[in-house]
Amino acid sequence: MAKEKSGKDSITPPDNAIPDKKVFWTSKKLETVVAILLGIATLLSAWSSWIGSLHSGIQSINFTKSNNTSSEGTAAYNSSLQMYIADYMVWNTLCDYTSDLELAKAEGNEVKVKHLEKQINTFAEQSVSPTLGEGIKWMKENNMTNPFEMPGISEKYFGEAQKKLAAAHELLEEGQRDNTKGDSYNLVSVIYSLVLFLLGITNVFKNMPNKVAVMLIAFFLLVFAFIYMCSIPLPTGFRQMNFFEFNK
C-alpha cells in the first residue's frame, strides 16, 4: 500500500464554492468620473455666467434706449399737441374772419369785403400749417364744416410721437425679457455650483455606495441644468466671434 502523503500538492476548491464578485465601481474609476464631471460642470458654469452677464448688459442697454426713446416720444407728443392747439386756434380765427366777410357781403360793404379777403389770405399764408391746409382742402371738397374731421388727421399730428412711444414700449418689454433670461441663467449657475459642491464632497464619504450615490445625484443635476440652459434663448444677434477683437 502506497504511503499516504501528509501534505497536499494542490488545493482544489469545492464544487459549491462561490466565486468572488467583480466590483464595478472602484476608487480609481470613481475618481476619474468625478474629475471629468468636475471639468464639465466648471466649463458649463462659466458659460452660463457669461451668457447671463450678456443678458444683463443687453437689458441695461434696452432700458436706456427705452428711456431715451420715451423722452423723445414725449417731447414729440408735446410738440404735436402744441401744433394741434395752434392750428385749432388758427381755424377759429379763420372762422371769425369768414363770418365777418359774409356779414360785410350781406351789408354790401365792398371796401370791408376787400379788406377782409386780403386779411384772410395773408393770415392763411402766414399761419395755416400744411396739415391744416390739407384738412381745409378736404373739407371744401367734401362739403364739410370742420377740417379736423378729416380721416387720419390725428395721425398726421401725433403719428411720429406715437411711433416713438411704441418703440420705447417695445424696448422696455425686450429689456424685461432679457432680465428674465438673465435670471434664468443665474439660476442655472446656482445649480452648477451645487453640482460642483456635491462632486467636491464625494471623497468625504468612506463607503463606496455613498460616494456613488452622491456622484449620481450630481450627475442628474448636471444633466437637468444643461437641458434647462439649452431651453433659454441666447441674446439677440449673439455671435461668439463678435467678442474677439484682433489688432490689425
Contacts in CASP RR format, 6 or more apart in sequence:
PFRMAT RR
TARGET T0000
AUTHOR 0000-0000-0000
METHOD contacts of the structure
MODEL  1
MAKEKSGKDSITPPDNAIPDKKVFWTSKKLETVVAILLGIATLLSAWSSW
IGSLHSGIQSINFTKSNNTSSEGTAAYNSSLQMYIADYMVWNTLCDYTSD
LELAKAEGNEVKVKHLEKQINTFAEQSVSPTLGEGIKWMKENNMTNPFEM
PGISEKYFGEAQKKLAAAHELLEEGQRDNTKGDSYNLVSVIYSLVLFLLG
ITNVFKNMPNKVAVMLIAFFLLVFAFIYMCSIPLPTGFRQMNFFEFNK
23 208 0 8 1.000
25 208 0 8 1.000
25 211 0 8 1.000
25 212 0 8 1.000
27 208 0 8 1.000
30 202 0 8 1.000
30 208 0 8 1.000
30 211 0 8 1.000
30 212 0 8 1.000
30 215 0 8 1.000
31 203 0 8 1.000
33 215 0 8 1.000
34 199 0 8 1.000
34 200 0 8 1.000
34 202 0 8 1.000
34 203 0 8 1.000
34 215 0 8 1.000
37 195 0 8 1.000
37 199 0 8 1.000
37 215 0 8 1.000
37 218 0 8 1.000
37 219 0 8 1.000
37 222 0 8 1.000
38 196 0 8 1.000
38 199 0 8 1.000
38 200 0 8 1.000
40 222 0 8 1.000
41 192 0 8 1.000
41 195 0 8 1.000
41 196 0 8 1.000
41 199 0 8 1.000
41 218 0 8 1.000
41 222 0 8 1.000
42 196 0 8 1.000
44 192 0 8 1.000
44 222 0 8 1.000
44 225 0 8 1.000
44 226 0 8 1.000
44 229 0 8 1.000
45 189 0 8 1.000
45 192 0 8 1.000
45 193 0 8 1.000
45 196 0 8 1.000
48 185 0 8 1.000
48 188 0 8 1.000
48 189 0 8 1.000
48 192 0 8 1.000
48 225 0 8 1.000
48 229 0 8 1.000
49 185 0 8 1.000
49 189 0 8 1.000
51 182 0 8 1.000
51 185 0 8 1.000
51 234 0 8 1.000
51 235 0 8 1.000
52 181 0 8 1.000
52 182 0 8 1.000
52 185 0 8 1.000
52 186 0 8 1.000
52 189 0 8 1.000
54 235 0 8 1.000
54 238 0 8 1.000
55 178 0 8 1.000
55 179 0 8 1.000
55 181 0 8 1.000
55 182 0 8 1.000
55 185 0 8 1.000
55 235 0 8 1.000
56 178 0 8 1.000
56 179 0 8 1.000
56 182 0 8 1.000
57 178 0 8 1.000
58 175 0 8 1.000
58 178 0 8 1.000
58 235 0 8 1.000
58 236 0 8 1.000
59 175 0 8 1.000
59 176 0 8 1.000
59 178 0 8 1.000
59 179 0 8 1.000
59 182 0 8 1.000
62 171 0 8 1.000
62 172 0 8 1.000
62 174 0 8 1.000
62 175 0 8 1.000
62 178 0 8 1.000
63 171 0 8 1.000
63 172 0 8 1.000
63 175 0 8 1.000
65 171 0 8 1.000
66 168 0 8 1.000
66 169 0 8 1.000
66 171 0 8 1.000
66 172 0 8 1.000
66 175 0 8 1.000
67 168 0 8 1.000
69 164 0 8 1.000
69 165 0 8 1.000
69 167 0 8 1.000
69 168 0 8 1.000
69 171 0 8 1.000
70 164 0 8 1.000
70 165 0 8 1.000
70 168 0 8 1.000
70 169 0 8 1.000
70 172 0 8 1.000
72 164 0 8 1.000
72 168 0 8 1.000
73 161 0 8 1.000
73 164 0 8 1.000
73 165 0 8 1.000
73 168 0 8 1.000
74 161 0 8 1.000
74 165 0 8 1.000
76 160 0 8 1.000
76 161 0 8 1.000
76 164 0 8 1.000
77 158 0 8 1.000
77 161 0 8 1.000
77 162 0 8 1.000
77 165 0 8 1.000
79 161 0 8 1.000
80 157 0 8 1.000
80 158 0 8 1.000
80 159 0 8 1.000
80 160 0 8 1.000
80 161 0 8 1.000
81 157 0 8 1.000
81 158 0 8 1.000
83 129 0 8 1.000
83 131 0 8 1.000
83 157 0 8 1.000
84 157 0 8 1.000
84 158 0 8 1.000
86 129 0 8 1.000
87 128 0 8 1.000
87 129 0 8 1.000
87 131 0 8 1.000
87 132 0 8 1.000
88 148 0 8 1.000
90 123 0 8 1.000
90 127 0 8 1.000
90 128 0 8 1.000
90 129 0 8 1.000
90 132 0 8 1.000
91 132 0 8 1.000
91 136 0 8 1.000
91 146 0 8 1.000
91 147 0 8 1.000
91 148 0 8 1.000
93 123 0 8 1.000
93 127 0 8 1.000
94 120 0 8 1.000
94 123 0 8 1.000
94 124 0 8 1.000
94 128 0 8 1.000
97 116 0 8 1.000
97 119 0 8 1.000
97 120 0 8 1.000
97 123 0 8 1.000
98 120 0 8 1.000
100 112 0 8 1.000
100 116 0 8 1.000
101 113 0 8 1.000
101 116 0 8 1.000
101 117 0 8 1.000
101 120 0 8 1.000
104 112 0 8 1.000
104 113 0 8 1.000
104 116 0 8 1.000
105 113 0 8 1.000
128 136 0 8 1.000
131 153 0 8 1.000
131 156 0 8 1.000
131 157 0 8 1.000
132 147 0 8 1.000
133 147 0 8 1.000
134 147 0 8 1.000
134 150 0 8 1.000
134 153 0 8 1.000
134 156 0 8 1.000
135 147 0 8 1.000
135 148 0 8 1.000
135 150 0 8 1.000
135 153 0 8 1.000
136 147 0 8 1.000
138 144 0 8 1.000
138 147 0 8 1.000
138 150 0 8 1.000
139 145 0 8 1.000
139 146 0 8 1.000
139 147 0 8 1.000
139 149 0 8 1.000
139 150 0 8 1.000
144 150 0 8 1.000
147 153 0 8 1.000
155 162 0 8 1.000
174 236 0 8 1.000
178 235 0 8 1.000
181 232 0 8 1.000
181 233 0 8 1.000
181 235 0 8 1.000
182 232 0 8 1.000
184 228 0 8 1.000
184 232 0 8 1.000
185 229 0 8 1.000
185 232 0 8 1.000
188 225 0 8 1.000
188 228 0 8 1.000
188 229 0 8 1.000
188 232 0 8 1.000
191 221 0 8 1.000
191 224 0 8 1.000
191 225 0 8 1.000
191 228 0 8 1.000
192 222 0 8 1.000
192 225 0 8 1.000
194 221 0 8 1.000
195 218 0 8 1.000
195 221 0 8 1.000
195 222 0 8 1.000
195 225 0 8 1.000
198 214 0 8 1.000
198 215 0 8 1.000
198 217 0 8 1.000
198 218 0 8 1.000
198 221 0 8 1.000
199 215 0 8 1.000
199 218 0 8 1.000
201 214 0 8 1.000
202 211 0 8 1.000
202 214 0 8 1.000
202 215 0 8 1.000
202 218 0 8 1.000
203 211 0 8 1.000
205 211 0 8 1.000
205 214 0 8 1.000
END
